[in-house]
Amino acid sequence: MYRPIQIDRKNLTIMGVSFPDLATLDSTASAIGSNMFEGFEPTEKHIRLYLDLKAGKINNTQLLVSLKEIS
């Protein structure tokens, strides 16, 4: 079942996670939204991981390890 996520473009946050700019917020919201149509139910931790991956703070291997830990 689809449940909308909290997006605050004024304060640049998705589910309380802060973004550096509107472009990054919008691209992240779009990517997450596309996956939600397939049944993905994001959490704050998922949002943080995606943002860290996009920012280059973690690599794909670290992403997969972290996803296993929160699932």
N, C-alpha and C positions, 0 to 999 in steps of 0.2 A: 504494500500500500504506500502510495506517495505521500510524504509529509514535507511541507515546505521548510526550508532552513532559514535561519535568521541572517539577513544580509542588511548591513547598515552602511550605505554608501557615504553618508555624511561623515561618519567616524571611521570609515575604512575598515570595517570588521565583518567577518563571517563567523557566526556562532561564537562571538567574543574574541576571535583571533584577529590581531591587528595586521594590516597590510601596509606596505610602504607607499603604495600609490593606487589610484583608481584603476589603471590599466591592469595591474597584477590582480587586483580584487576581481575585476570583471572576467578576466581569462580563467581564473581559478573557479569562479562561480559557474561559468559555462562548462568547464571540464567536469566539475562535480555534478552539475545538473544533468549532463548527458548520461553519466553513469547511474544517476538516481532513477532514470527511466528504465534501466535494466534491473532495478531492485536494490541497488547500493543504498545503504542507510548510513550516511556519514556521521561521525562524532567530532568533537573538538580535536581529539588526538589525530584523526585522519586529516583534518584541515591543516594542522600544524606540520604533519609529516609531508603533505603535498607542498606546502609553502617552503619547507626546508629543502626539499628536492629541487624545486624551481630555483631557489636561491643558491644552490650548489653547496649547501651546508652538509648534505648527506648524499651518498651515491645510491645507485639502484640496489646494491647488496644490502646496505644499511637500511634502506626502505623496506625490503622484504623481511629482514630480521625483525624490524620494529612492528611491521604489520602482523607477524606471527605472534608477537608478544601481546598485542592488544586485542587479538581475536579470540 
